[in-house]
C-alpha cells in the first residue's frame, strides 16, 4: 500500500514541476539577483553566469563561490539547490556548477564545467559541458544525459552589450535525448552610472517564444533594487541585493499567474586575486 500511495504523489510533483518550469524543466534557473530581474540576464555581469551565458565568465576577476536556494511556491519537494565555483586565469575564467532538484522519490541533478574567454576587446565567448541525471521511484526509468552549451557577448557600444546563448544545440536525430534545444538573444545597457536595463527573447523546441525584461538600480554603494517581467506564465519579479565586504546577499521573488510566488536566496563569496 505504501508504494501505491507514492505513485500518485510522485506523478503530481512531476507534472507540477514541469508546468512550473515551462520550456526547460531539466535546467532550473539559478541566482536570486537574476530572479529579481525576471531572469533577463544573459548580458549582465554576474557570478551565476555559468547557468545563463558562459561568455560573461571572461569578465570575472575574483575567486568566487556561491550557493542558491529556489523555493518554488513554498513546496519543499519543488525546491532547487545550486552551487558554483569560479576561478580566474588572466583573460580566461573557469567555472563548475551543480544543482539538485526534488526529493528522495524524484530528483534531478546536473553538473557542468565551463570556460569563458575574452577573444578581443569587444568579444567574449564561453562553452560548458553538462551532465544531467534523473532518479525516480521504484521501477520508473532513470535517465543520464550529456550535452553542451555556449555563449557569446558583444560590446555593441560604450554602454550596450548583446548576448547570445545556445543550450543543447544538437539535432534530436543524432541521439535520443529528452533535452530541448534552446536559444536566448538579448541586449543590456547602462543608463547612467546606477541603472542597468536588459531585454531578451528565448525560443526552444516544443515551447513558445518567451520575452523577458529587467532593471537593476543601485540606490547606494552597497544596495541594489531589481524588477522584471517575463511572458512565461506572465511572471512579475522583484528583489534586492546587499554587499558586505567580500560577501554578497541577494533575494528575489517571481510570480506565477496560477501557482503563486517563488522565492530565491543567494550567498556569494569573492576573494580578489
PLY file of the C-alpha trace (Angstrom):
ply
format ascii 1.0
element vertex 273
property float x
property float y
property float z
element edge 272
property int vertex1
property int vertex2
end_header
0.00 0.00 0.00
2.86 2.37 0.76
4.32 2.02 -2.73
0.91 2.52 -4.37
0.42 5.68 -2.34
3.75 7.05 -3.55
2.89 6.69 -7.25
0.20 9.43 -7.47
2.26 11.69 -5.20
5.28 11.18 -7.45
3.26 11.91 -10.60
1.75 15.02 -9.01
5.17 16.55 -8.33
6.47 15.61 -11.80
3.54 17.34 -13.50
3.67 20.35 -11.18
7.41 20.76 -11.71
7.04 20.56 -15.49
4.26 23.14 -15.52
6.21 25.47 -13.23
9.46 25.29 -15.18
7.88 25.91 -18.58
10.09 25.16 -21.57
13.06 23.57 -19.79
12.29 21.55 -16.63
15.78 19.97 -16.78
17.59 23.26 -16.19
16.08 25.25 -13.32
17.47 28.81 -13.31
19.90 29.90 -10.60
20.69 33.21 -8.91
18.41 35.31 -6.71
19.70 38.50 -8.36
18.74 37.08 -11.74
15.33 36.03 -10.38
14.70 39.63 -9.27
15.25 40.79 -12.86
12.92 38.20 -14.36
15.97 36.17 -15.49
16.77 38.71 -18.22
20.44 38.16 -17.50
22.47 36.87 -20.48
24.15 40.30 -20.80
24.58 41.13 -17.10
27.92 40.66 -15.37
27.08 38.09 -12.71
28.53 35.31 -10.60
25.82 32.92 -11.84
26.89 33.39 -15.48
27.68 29.68 -15.92
23.94 28.96 -15.62
22.97 31.63 -18.18
25.80 32.78 -20.52
29.31 31.37 -20.11
30.86 34.26 -22.08
30.28 36.51 -19.05
32.78 34.41 -17.09
35.59 36.13 -19.01
34.96 39.37 -17.09
35.30 37.67 -13.70
38.41 38.83 -11.78
37.91 37.16 -8.40
37.95 33.68 -6.90
34.26 33.16 -6.15
31.93 30.58 -4.63
28.18 30.78 -4.20
25.07 28.96 -3.09
21.46 29.47 -4.15
18.14 28.08 -2.97
15.00 28.38 -5.07
11.83 27.76 -3.02
9.14 27.14 -5.62
5.67 28.06 -4.31
6.69 27.20 -0.74
6.70 23.46 -1.51
9.94 21.91 -0.27
9.70 18.98 -2.73
9.95 21.54 -5.58
12.98 23.29 -4.14
16.23 23.61 -6.12
19.68 23.91 -4.55
22.50 25.25 -6.70
26.21 25.91 -6.18
29.01 27.29 -8.32
32.75 27.96 -8.18
34.69 30.35 -10.42
38.49 30.60 -10.79
40.01 33.45 -12.87
43.08 32.90 -15.06
44.06 36.03 -16.95
41.69 36.65 -19.87
40.01 33.32 -19.10
37.89 32.09 -16.20
36.79 28.53 -15.49
33.74 27.52 -13.51
32.00 24.48 -12.05
28.27 24.31 -11.35
25.91 21.89 -9.63
22.16 21.83 -8.99
19.80 19.44 -7.22
16.02 19.41 -7.57
13.42 17.24 -5.89
13.10 14.77 -3.04
14.15 11.14 -2.48
11.49 9.60 -4.76
12.06 12.01 -7.66
15.22 14.03 -8.13
17.12 15.69 -10.95
20.76 16.64 -10.67
23.05 18.47 -13.04
26.74 19.34 -13.08
28.84 21.30 -15.52
32.33 22.56 -16.30
32.56 25.94 -18.01
35.16 28.23 -19.53
34.81 31.87 -20.60
37.44 33.70 -22.64
37.95 37.24 -23.90
38.63 36.87 -27.63
39.12 40.56 -28.35
38.45 43.93 -26.76
34.77 43.72 -27.72
34.06 39.99 -27.95
33.90 37.25 -25.30
32.88 33.64 -25.73
32.25 30.68 -23.46
31.39 26.99 -23.51
30.18 24.46 -20.95
29.83 20.67 -20.82
26.74 19.48 -18.89
25.76 16.20 -17.27
22.14 15.55 -16.21
20.63 12.67 -14.29
17.11 11.81 -13.19
16.30 9.27 -10.49
12.73 8.18 -9.92
10.90 5.91 -7.50
10.72 2.15 -7.85
10.53 0.73 -11.36
10.28 4.09 -13.11
13.11 4.70 -15.56
16.28 6.57 -14.67
17.99 8.86 -17.18
21.51 10.15 -17.73
22.20 12.81 -20.36
25.26 14.63 -21.64
25.25 17.83 -23.70
26.90 21.24 -24.00
26.03 24.92 -24.20
27.83 28.04 -25.37
27.53 31.80 -25.18
28.72 34.98 -26.88
28.95 38.55 -25.60
29.43 41.50 -27.96
30.23 45.09 -26.96
27.89 46.96 -29.32
28.54 50.44 -27.90
30.08 52.26 -24.99
27.27 51.23 -22.63
25.47 48.48 -24.58
26.17 44.74 -24.91
24.49 41.99 -26.91
24.33 38.41 -25.65
23.61 35.11 -27.39
23.30 31.76 -25.64
22.74 28.28 -27.08
21.78 25.25 -24.99
21.91 21.69 -26.37
22.33 22.88 -29.99
22.32 19.35 -31.42
19.78 17.84 -33.84
17.49 15.42 -32.00
18.05 12.90 -34.80
21.67 12.45 -33.71
20.81 10.91 -30.37
17.82 10.03 -28.21
17.54 12.97 -25.80
14.83 14.45 -23.62
16.61 17.79 -23.52
15.19 20.67 -25.58
17.37 22.83 -27.82
17.22 26.49 -26.79
18.46 29.88 -27.93
18.42 33.15 -26.00
19.22 36.53 -27.56
19.26 39.80 -25.64
20.70 43.23 -25.07
21.64 45.18 -21.97
22.61 48.81 -21.41
23.83 51.02 -18.60
21.54 54.05 -18.31
23.85 56.28 -16.31
26.09 55.07 -13.51
23.45 53.39 -11.34
20.78 51.89 -13.66
21.09 48.77 -15.83
18.28 47.62 -18.14
18.04 44.39 -20.13
15.67 42.62 -22.52
15.88 39.22 -24.17
13.92 36.57 -26.00
14.06 32.79 -25.69
12.98 30.11 -28.12
13.12 26.36 -27.53
11.95 23.19 -29.23
8.39 22.41 -28.28
7.89 25.72 -26.47
6.51 29.19 -27.12
8.71 32.23 -27.56
9.38 33.95 -24.22
10.15 37.64 -23.73
11.90 38.97 -20.61
12.78 42.44 -19.36
14.52 43.58 -16.20
16.17 46.52 -14.46
18.69 46.90 -11.66
19.10 50.16 -9.77
21.94 50.86 -7.36
20.43 53.07 -4.64
23.69 53.41 -2.75
27.11 51.84 -2.88
26.07 48.53 -1.32
22.33 48.16 -2.09
20.67 47.18 -5.39
16.95 47.08 -6.24
15.66 44.89 -9.06
12.48 44.33 -11.03
11.42 42.38 -14.10
8.72 40.74 -16.18
8.52 37.54 -18.24
5.79 36.46 -20.64
6.33 32.89 -19.42
3.38 32.47 -17.04
3.02 36.30 -17.04
5.57 36.49 -14.24
6.47 39.71 -12.40
9.72 39.78 -10.42
11.41 41.92 -7.81
14.33 41.65 -5.42
17.32 43.31 -3.81
21.00 42.73 -3.16
23.37 43.81 -0.40
27.18 43.71 -0.42
29.12 43.30 2.84
32.87 43.41 2.18
33.55 40.19 0.20
30.07 38.68 0.78
27.01 39.41 -1.36
23.47 38.52 -0.28
20.62 38.52 -2.82
16.93 37.73 -2.51
14.43 37.57 -5.35
10.77 36.80 -5.92
8.86 35.99 -9.07
5.20 35.18 -9.53
3.22 32.57 -11.43
-0.21 33.59 -12.71
-1.84 30.47 -11.22
0.55 28.79 -8.77
1.79 31.67 -6.62
5.19 33.07 -5.66
8.65 31.53 -5.88
11.37 32.95 -3.64
15.14 32.71 -4.13
18.12 33.47 -1.91
21.80 33.55 -2.88
25.02 33.90 -0.92
28.21 34.69 -2.83
31.79 34.89 -1.52
34.51 36.70 -3.51
38.25 36.82 -2.89
40.35 39.12 -5.06
43.48 37.74 -6.71
0 1
1 2
2 3
3 4
4 5
5 6
6 7
7 8
8 9
9 10
10 11
11 12
12 13
13 14
14 15
15 16
16 17
17 18
18 19
19 20
20 21
21 22
22 23
23 24
24 25
25 26
26 27
27 28
28 29
29 30
30 31
31 32
32 33
33 34
34 35
35 36
36 37
37 38
38 39
39 40
40 41
41 42
42 43
43 44
44 45
45 46
46 47
47 48
48 49
49 50
50 51
51 52
52 53
53 54
54 55
55 56
56 57
57 58
58 59
59 60
60 61
61 62
62 63
63 64
64 65
65 66
66 67
67 68
68 69
69 70
70 71
71 72
72 73
73 74
74 75
75 76
76 77
77 78
78 79
79 80
80 81
81 82
82 83
83 84
84 85
85 86
86 87
87 88
88 89
89 90
90 91
91 92
92 93
93 94
94 95
95 96
96 97
97 98
98 99
99 100
100 101
101 102
102 103
103 104
104 105
105 106
106 107
107 108
108 109
109 110
110 111
111 112
112 113
113 114
114 115
115 116
116 117
117 118
118 119
119 120
120 121
121 122
122 123
123 124
124 125
125 126
126 127
127 128
128 129
129 130
130 131
131 132
132 133
133 134
134 135
135 136
136 137
137 138
138 139
139 140
140 141
141 142
142 143
143 144
144 145
145 146
146 147
147 148
148 149
149 150
150 151
151 152
152 153
153 154
154 155
155 156
156 157
157 158
158 159
159 160
160 161
161 162
162 163
163 164
164 165
165 166
166 167
167 168
168 169
169 170
170 171
171 172
172 173
173 174
174 175
175 176
176 177
177 178
178 179
179 180
180 181
181 182
182 183
183 184
184 185
185 186
186 187
187 188
188 189
189 190
190 191
191 192
192 193
193 194
194 195
195 196
196 197
197 198
198 199
199 200
200 201
201 202
202 203
203 204
204 205
205 206
206 207
207 208
208 209
209 210
210 211
211 212
212 213
213 214
214 215
215 216
216 217
217 218
218 219
219 220
220 221
221 222
222 223
223 224
224 225
225 226
226 227
227 228
228 229
229 230
230 231
231 232
232 233
233 234
234 235
235 236
236 237
237 238
238 239
239 240
240 241
241 242
242 243
243 244
244 245
245 246
246 247
247 248
248 249
249 250
250 251
251 252
252 253
253 254
254 255
255 256
256 257
257 258
258 259
259 260
260 261
261 262
262 263
263 264
264 265
265 266
266 267
267 268
268 269
269 270
270 271
271 272
